[in-house]
Amino acid sequence: MIKHRKQLVNVLGERRLVDVPADDELYKADSREEYLRSKSISRHVPLDGIILADINADVAEACEESLLLERLREALKMLSEPERRLVEHLYYDELTERETAAIFGISQPAVTKRKHKIIQKLRDILIDWL
């Protein structure tokens, strides 16, 4: 089961409160500041010397990246089967365009052309969501 939590995220220059998938690392990072405060109180050490801004920035960046990856996965589901296979060969299997062309039985320039069309299609889908 994927855990979600509310997070203020900067998306294209606008702050939005969104549900983002969060793994254990994000939960640890969220509670880190509270943990440091409790330790500083119990040990009588001021928090002035501890930089919390970096922790918060890392959490926000991880949340934004997680949200964008979730959107990308949804966008990839909207591609046709041949388009998805082409993306898988080029980006997941890390095959060259020439190797991918051999698998599809087409020329390398045709793979390049299809790749650019697919990338533009994904951009158009993601622009609508963001």
HELIX and SHEET records of a PDB file:
HELIX    1   1 ASP A   24  SER A   42  1                                  19    
HELIX    2   2 LEU A   47  GLY A   49  5                                   3    
HELIX    3   3 ALA A   53  LYS A   77  1                                  25    
HELIX    4   4 GLU A   81  VAL A   87  1                                   7    
HELIX    5   5 GLU A   88  TYR A   92  3                                   5    
HELIX    6   6 GLU A   97  PHE A  104  1                                   8    
HELIX    7   7 GLN A  108  TRP A  129  1                                  22    
SHEET    1   A 2 HIS A   4  VAL A  11  0                                        
SHEET    2   A 2 GLU A  14  PRO A  21 -1                                        
END                                                                             
